[in-house]
């Protein structure tokens, strides 16, 4: 066998990995670019795995498994050996999208709106469609500071007094505000007194897209 040439077993492993990644992408409705953004693996490298022209190293296998919320052995047959009894299983993690600039007319978590992903363990997460919103400005200070990541649950309405992710400016900008319902009027209130409230009406349309659950602030 020539130097660098794959053994039949290596070729089989590479084909299995390729098939599994393709199956998971199809099952989850995700794309190679999503996998690349989450894992930090270059798009060209991901393409090699998908086409079966290259084999991921152990670190990349783990990153790919984390993205799909599966075990390494579900991706790569080289990891099908039993787990030692003294090893504590680490909680599974899932990728939660971080929203960037909102594309007009697209669903809130459409690929066009996602600027990256943040991993979270599933143990302490609520059910439902989740996303992170990057807080900009200080209108919600001191509760939410500029640059904080706010975990939100996708839903079209919230209770009066709750903080929500709201689309404004023709559905192109997502902002965080406290929702106050007074009679038949909805007011978006900043926490910082230096800012004025935003009254939703025909001249100032807005749409609630999620409920704020927790804040991850930068140190």
C-alpha positions in Angstrom: 0.0 0.0 0.0 1.4 3.4 -1.0 2.3 5.9 1.8 -0.7 8.0 2.7 -3.2 5.7 1.0 -6.3 4.8 3.0 -6.9 1.3 4.2 -10.3 -0.3 3.3 -11.4 0.2 6.9 -10.5 3.9 6.8 -12.4 4.3 3.5 -15.4 2.6 5.1 -15.2 4.9 8.1 -15.0 8.0 5.9 -18.0 6.9 3.9 -20.0 6.2 7.1 -19.1 9.6 8.5 -20.1 11.3 5.3 -23.5 9.5 5.1 -24.3 10.2 8.8 -23.5 14.0 8.5 -25.7 14.2 5.4 -28.5 12.3 7.1 -28.4 14.6 10.1 -28.3 17.7 8.0 -31.4 16.5 6.1 -33.2 15.4 9.2 -32.7 18.7 11.1 -33.2 21.0 8.1 -29.8 22.6 8.6 -27.1 23.5 6.2 -23.3 23.2 6.0 -22.9 26.9 6.7 -24.8 26.4 10.0 -22.5 23.6 11.0 -19.5 25.7 10.1 -20.7 28.7 12.1 -21.4 26.7 15.2 -18.3 24.5 15.2 -15.8 27.1 13.8 -14.7 24.4 11.3 -14.0 26.1 7.9 -16.8 25.6 5.3 -14.3 23.9 2.9 -13.4 21.4 5.5 -17.1 20.7 6.3 -17.6 20.1 2.5 -14.8 17.5 2.6 -16.5 15.6 5.4 -19.9 15.8 3.6 -18.5 14.6 0.3 -16.4 11.9 2.0 -13.1 13.2 0.7 -11.6 13.9 4.2 -12.0 12.5 7.7 -12.6 14.7 10.8 -10.1 14.5 13.6 -11.4 13.6 17.2 -11.9 17.2 18.2 -14.0 18.0 15.1 -16.1 14.9 15.5 -17.0 16.1 19.0 -17.9 19.6 17.7 -20.1 18.0 15.0 -21.8 15.7 17.5 -22.5 18.7 19.8 -24.1 20.6 16.9 -26.5 17.7 16.2 -26.9 16.9 19.9 -25.8 13.3 19.4 -23.0 11.1 20.6 -19.6 10.9 18.9 -20.3 7.3 18.1 -23.4 8.4 16.2 -21.1 10.3 13.8 -17.9 8.2 13.7 -17.8 4.4 14.0 -14.4 4.6 15.6 -16.0 5.7 18.9 -18.3 2.7 19.4 -16.2 1.2 22.2 -17.7 1.0 25.7 -17.3 3.9 28.2 -15.2 3.1 31.3 -17.2 2.8 34.5 -15.3 5.7 36.2 -16.2 8.2 33.4 -19.0 10.7 34.3 -21.2 11.4 31.3 -21.2 15.1 30.3 -24.7 16.7 29.8 -25.7 17.0 26.2 -25.5 20.5 24.7 -27.5 22.0 21.9 -26.7 25.0 19.6 -28.9 28.0 20.1 -28.9 30.6 17.3 -27.7 34.2 18.0 -29.7 36.6 15.9 -28.0 39.4 14.0 -29.6 41.8 11.5 -33.1 40.7 10.7 -34.0 40.0 7.1 -37.3 41.6 6.3 -40.1 39.0 5.8 -38.0 36.1 7.0 -38.9 34.0 10.0 -37.1 35.2 13.1 -34.7 32.2 13.2 -34.2 31.9 9.5 -30.6 31.3 8.3 -30.4 34.9 7.0 -30.9 36.2 10.5 -28.3 34.1 12.4 -24.9 35.4 13.1 -23.7 32.5 15.1 -24.5 29.9 17.8 -24.0 29.5 21.5 -23.9 26.1 23.1 -26.1 25.3 26.1 -26.6 22.1 28.1 -30.1 20.8 27.9 -30.5 20.2 31.6 -31.6 23.7 32.6 -33.2 24.8 29.3 -37.0 25.4 28.9 -38.9 23.7 26.1 -39.8 25.5 22.9 -37.9 27.4 20.1 -35.1 29.3 21.7 -32.8 32.0 20.4 -30.3 34.6 21.7 -30.6 38.3 21.0 -27.6 40.6 21.3 -28.7 43.6 23.4 -27.6 46.9 21.8 -27.6 50.2 23.6 -28.4 51.0 27.2 -32.2 51.5 27.1 -32.7 48.4 29.4 -29.8 49.2 31.7 -29.2 48.2 34.5 -31.2 45.0 34.0 -29.7 44.3 30.5 -26.4 46.0 29.6 -25.1 46.8 26.2 -23.6 43.7 24.6 -25.4 41.2 26.7 -26.8 38.0 25.2 -30.5 37.5 26.2 -32.0 34.1 25.9 -35.5 34.3 24.5 -38.3 31.8 23.9 -40.1 32.3 20.6 -43.7 33.2 21.1 -46.1 35.9 19.7 -47.2 37.4 23.0 -46.2 38.0 26.6 -47.9 39.0 29.8 -48.0 42.7 30.7 -44.9 43.6 32.6 -42.7 40.9 31.0 -39.6 41.7 28.9 -40.0 40.7 25.3 -38.0 40.6 22.0 -39.9 42.9 19.7 -39.5 43.6 15.9 -39.7 47.2 14.9 -38.8 49.3 11.9 -40.7 47.2 9.4 -39.6 44.0 11.0 -35.9 44.7 10.4 -34.7 45.4 13.9 -35.1 43.3 17.0 -35.2 45.2 20.3 -35.8 44.3 24.0 -38.4 46.2 25.9 -40.8 45.7 28.8 -44.3 45.2 27.5 -47.0 47.1 29.2 -50.7 46.6 28.3 -53.1 49.4 29.1 -56.7 48.9 28.0 -56.4 48.3 24.2 -52.9 49.9 24.0 -49.5 48.2 24.1 -46.5 50.3 25.3 -42.9 49.2 25.0 -41.1 50.5 28.1 -37.4 51.0 28.5 -36.0 50.4 32.0 -33.5 53.3 31.6 -35.4 56.6 32.4 -33.3 58.5 29.9 -35.4 56.8 27.1 -39.0 57.4 26.1 -41.6 54.6 25.8 -42.6 53.3 22.4 -46.4 53.2 21.8 -47.5 50.5 19.3 -50.0 51.9 16.8 -50.4 52.3 13.0 -47.6 54.9 12.8 -45.3 52.8 15.1 -46.0 49.1 14.3 -44.2 46.4 16.2 -44.4 42.7 16.6 -43.6 40.6 19.7 -41.5 37.5 18.7 -40.3 36.1 22.0 -40.1 36.3 25.8 -36.8 37.2 27.5 -35.8 34.4 29.9 -32.3 35.2 31.1 -29.3 37.5 30.5 -25.7 36.5 29.9 -23.6 39.6 30.5 -20.0 40.2 29.6 -17.6 40.7 32.5 
